Amino acid sequence: MATEEPRTHDWQPDRLRRAIKAAGVALWSWNVDTDQLKMDPPGFELWGIPWSDTVTFEELSAHIHPADRDRVRAAFIATRAMVGSYETDFRILVGDEIRWVAARGKGDDADIVARTMFGIFLDVTGRKQAEESNELLAGEMSHRVKNLLAIASGLTAISSRSATSVEEMAQELTGRLSALGRAHNLVRPLAPGQGTAALLGDLLSILLAPYDDLGAFKGRIRVAVERMGVGEASATAIALIIHELATNSMKYGSLSVQTGTLDLSSVMEGEDLVLTWLERGGPPVEKPADVAGFGSKLVNRSVAGQLNGAIGYDWAAEGLIVTLRAKRDRLVT
């Protein structure tokens, strides 16, 4: 036997109240002649005002965010000339808290009874905060993509002037862009309150991981640095610096032989982070004749421009030592 559809009168008042409460709905009615508003208890709780039998629309408007107040007043006045359903979202002030409220109803005097219009309020704060977070993340992603494109364009232009062949240019440019990609895979835009930076140790380990697999044993690259965060711009600079140092080490230094080692360590000196790059077990080191090539210029520019620091080289016979000094407050940007 087919089941009968529930009749309208089966929705008893207590069932209706439970459904309304479960939906988080606050009920209101507005007398268009007297400007008197009536709300159920959830409505007063939503607005953060004490219970009273009635409240005027103007009194309620005092709790609307000043930036939305005139718009909401105009919207409510316009509802009488608006045909069909309407919805307007606005902010209200409850102490120091800002809440988002959606007001819904029907305009053009639809279903008006005794000069009174009816509607509901919904707390949509969570939805609005999520929308704002998504907009921030989208804007941040757009900003980062533009920055990366600018960097890629600059690297391409300079590499084309310094490379001696198309193959050399392609290899150098691919390596530098790959280093940037690894850095930016780690440093991502996060939702507000979840942090804005990657850990320096994680960043260095990820950048150097490809080189650790090229030796006779895994673990020949050791990273032991301060536990601190780095921001997007600093991650870009660090990625370029580490890539240049690792590439040179693969060509001439400790990473060019199977048993060579590389140690990265750091100490804090006042407001400066001092990062030491120590190579051991490689071929005898000689100071290169050309220390002003593109790679060196790129490193110096990144250190001085972004990190507000300095870099020094010790061409010791037993292995290269590089000392990078950077301002701690610049690393988090």
N, C-alpha and C positions, 0 to 999 in steps of 0.2 A: 504494500500500500504506500502510495506517495505521501511524503511528509508535508503537512500544510505549512505555508509561509507564516511566520509570526505576525499577528495583527498589531496595529499601531497601539491599541490600548494595553497590549502585553508589556509595553515599555513603561513599567511603573516608575513613580518618581524616584524611589531609592535606587533602582537600576540605572536610571538616567544620571543621577548624581554620581554614582560610581564610575560610569563611563566618562563623565566630564572630568572628574578628578584624575582618572587614569591618563587622560589626554593632556593634562596640565592646562586646562582651559579655564579662564576667568570670565564670568558673564557680566555684561553691563547693559543698562538701558538709559536712554537719554530723552528727556522731554524737551522737544524742540522749542516750546513756548517759554518754559520757565528756566531752561538751561540747567535743570537738575539732573544729575547723574546718580544712578544707583548701581552698586556693584556687590557681588557676593563676597564672602570672606577671602577666597583666594585672590580676588582682585585687589583688595586692600593690602594683602600680604605682598603681592607682586609690586605694588607701588610704594610699599614701605611706609604707609600712613595708617594712623589708628582708625579703627572702625567707627563709622557713623552711619546714620540712616540714609543720608544723601550728601552729595558733594557737588558743587557746581563745576562746570567744565573749566571755568577760569581758575578755580582753586586747584584743580588737578593739573592744569597747564603750568602752574608754578613749579611743578616737579619735573617738567620736560627739559631736556638739555637746551640751553639757550640757543645753540646753533640750529636746533630743530623746531623750536617753539612756534615761530611764525608760520613755518611750512605746515605743521600739524593743525594749527588753528584754521588755516585756509583750506586744508584738506577736509576737515570735519564740516566746515560751512558748505563746501562744495558738494558734499555727499547728497544733499537734498536735491541737487540738480543733476546728479549722476545716475544714469540708468544702470540697474543691475548691481552685481556684487563689487565690492571694492576692498582693497587692503593697503595699508600704509604702515611702514616701519619707521620707528624713531627711538631715540635714546631717552632714558629717564635717569634722574639722579636719586640714589638711595644712600644717603650719607656720603661717603667717599666712593661708593661703588657706582659704576655705570652699567645699566641694564638696557638691553634692546627689547622693545615690545612691538609686536605686530597687532594692529587693530583691524578687525574684519567685520563687515556688515553688508547691508544692502542699501543702495541709494534710491533717489527718486520717490521717496516716501513709500517704498515697497514694504508691504506687510506692516505698515504703521498702525498702531493700535492706541487709541486715546492720545493721539499726538505724541506718541513715544516710539522711538526707534530702538532696535535691539542689535547687539553684536557681541563679540568676544575679544578678549585680550589674550595673547600668547607670549610667553617668555621665549624669545628667539636669540638670547644672548650667545648660547653655545654655537649656533649656526653662524651668527655674524662674526664671532671671533675666529671661527674656522675659515670663513671667507676672507677676512682680513689677513690671516696667516698665509693663505694661498696667494693672495695678491702680493704680499711682501716677498714670498719665496719666488714668485714669477718675476717680480722686478729685480730681485737679487740675481737670479739666473740670467736674465737679460743683460744685466750689468756685467756679469762675469764673462759671458760669451763675447760681448763687445771688447772687453779687455783682452781676452785670449786671441781674438782675431787681430787686434792691434799689435799684440806681441808677435804673433805668427807672421804678420806682414813685415814688421821690422826685422825679424830674424831672416826672412827670405831675402829682403833687400840687401842686408849686410853680408849674408852668406854668399850671395851671387857675386859680390865684389871681392871677397877674400878667397873663394875656392878657385882651384886651378883647372878643374874639369867639372862637367855636369855630374858625373858619378860621385865625385868628392862632395859637391854641394848637396846632392840628394842624401848621401850618407850622413853628413853632419847635420843637415836640417831635420832629417827623420829622427836622429838620436835626440836632438834638443826638444823637438815637439813631443816625443815619447816620454821624456823626463817630465815635461809639463803635464802631460796626461796622467802620469802616475801620481803626481802631487795633487792634482785636482780631483782625482778619484777619491782621495782621502779627505780633502778639505771641501766639504759640501755645505750648502746653506741649510741650516736647521731651523726648526720652529722656535719661536721666542721662548726663552726660559730653558732651552735644552743645550745652551752653549753655542759658541761661534767659532771654535778653533779645534785643530787636530793637535795631537801631542807631537813634540819635536822628535822624540825617539822613534815613534811610529813612522813619521814622515821620512826620516833618514834611512830607517831599515827598509822601507818599501822602495825608495829610490836606489838603494845599493843591492837589493836582492838579486837582480839579474846577474851581477858580477860575482856574487858569492858562489854561483853554480858553475863557474868557468874554471875553477882551480882543482887541485888534486884532492882537496878535502873541503867539506862544507863547514862553515864556521870560521873561515879565515878572515872574515870581516866582522869586527866586533864594535858594537855601538853602546856606549854607556854615557848618557847625557842627562842633564837636569830634566826633571819632570815638569814640563811647562808647555803651554799652548802656543800655537802660531796661527796667525790669520791668513786669509787668502793671498794678500799681496806679498807677505813675507814668504809664504810657501812657494810662490812663483819664483822669487829671487833665490831662495835656497835650492830649488830644483835645478835652476840654471847653473848655479855655482857647483853643486855636487856633481852634476853631469859633466861639467868641464874638467873637474879634478879627476873624476873616475875615468873619463876618456883618456886623459894624459897618462894616468897610471897604467891603463891597459896597453898603451903604446910604448911607454918608456919606464914605468915604475914597477912597484911590487906586484901589481895585478897582471903584469905581462908574463910572469912565470908561475908555474903550477903551485909552488910552495910559498909564494909571497903573502904577506899579511897586511891588513889595514886596520888601524884602531882609531875610532872617533870617541873623544871624551870631552867633557866640558867642566868648567868651574865658573862660579859667580864672583866677579870682582866689582863691588859696589853696584852700580846700575847696569854694568856690562856683563853680557854672557861671552865667555871666551871658549871657543870651540877649537880643539886641536885635532888635526888630521895627521896621523903618524904612519908612515909606510916603512916596512921592514922586510928583509928577505928577498929583495929584488936585485936587479943589476946595479953596478956602481952608478951613482947619480952625478950628473954634471949639469951645471946651470945652462939652460938653452941659450943659444945665440940670440934668438928672437923672443923677447919677453913682452913684446907689445903687439902681438897678433890679435886677431879678432876675439879668440877665446879669452885671452887675458883682459882685453878691454871690456868684454861682456861681464866677466867676473867682477872687475873693479867697479864698473858702473852699478851692478846689482848691489854690491856691498855698500858702497858709498851712498847711492841714491835711495835705495829702499830701506836698508838696515841701519843707515847712519853710523856705519862702522868703518873698519879698516882690515886689510888682509896682509899678512907677511909670509915670506917663503924662506926656509932654511934648507939650502941645497947640500945637506950633509951626505957624506959618501955612503953611509950605511942606509940611507933612505930619506926621502923628502919629508919635511915637517912643515905643515901649513897652519898658521894661527889666524883664526877669524874672530874678530871682536865685533859685537853688535849690541846695540842698545836694547835692553829688555822691553821697554815700552813700545819700540818699533816692531818687535817680533810678533806682537799680538794683533797687529793691524793687517 
